[in-house]
Amino acid sequence: MSRAVVNEVQLFRLSGLDARTQGPFDGDTAIAIGNFDGVHLGHQHVVRELAQLAAESGITIRPAVLTFDPHPAAVVGSGAPALLTTVEDRARWLGKAGARDVFVQQFDLAFAALSPAEFVDQLLVPLGAKAVMLGENFRFGAGRAGDVKQLGLLGQTRGFSVHVHSLAADDEGPFSSTRARQALERGDVAAAARVLGRPHLFSGRVVEGQKLGRQLGFPTANLADVAQMLPKGGVYAVVVEGVGNGVLNIGYRPTVSGERKLSVEVHILDYVGDLYGQTLRVSTLSRLRDEQRFLSMDDLVAQIGRDIVAAQDCFDRMK
């Protein structure tokens, strides 16, 4: 078990039977269970319900979230969907919604083999669960054998109540991680932001590139090791946390490269300095255009200039 504090939220990483053998939390909790990838508006609604439930249950009850890493579908399904948030960002945004503690259970074949009763006795009970909140379709235990009804029966003998949370929605339907991913797949970062309640964010480490942007007068930070889902290839107005506004290009640089290696690079407006080795956190605000192949470098340079003007207009509108 490891413990960290992320923006005042306690983040516990559990593996094996950590919860039972080490007792990571000494107290009573109201726990919401789910994947919570993206921590979209629906997830935030759940956590607010949870915080209210915890407050009504007693002043010593702490609102907590139990989630899993990796995604269960990566272990016992057909493969995990593209990741919207890292575990640390998940904890950060769950905390902003009202959670005090985030428990991240390592999901592996041994954990997947627990029976519904073992899931409760080896995880929920040691975490001090007095109330458990989940979706009506939640399944747990080996072969997804457990459901809400069975969890309620188990809770009666283990000392916790079970609550089904309501769904938050807008005119397009319930908020969901799937909706956010579909929006990003088509490059509609504005639609993704309407689901998430904030711009989609990804992070990457700055590595050395060909320095072609610098030669053209528009130096870029080339990003590698991006864990989160990227939006559809193209050019975007972005904000780089703690650094400044910028223009992001995702694609294969058809004008200057014949390679089929995806490039993720951001030109930060009016920035002078060395970012090599740093991890940048990039929020995607607006899609400016598709990636294009230009007939000459002069045409490319002219378009980059127009992209910067379009991005600046976007930033000005947001002031």
Summary of the structure (lengths in Angstrom):
residues: 319
radius of gyration: 22.4
end to end distance: 43.4
largest distance: 73.6
contacts: 1029
relative contact order: 0.12
helix: 34%
strand: 29%
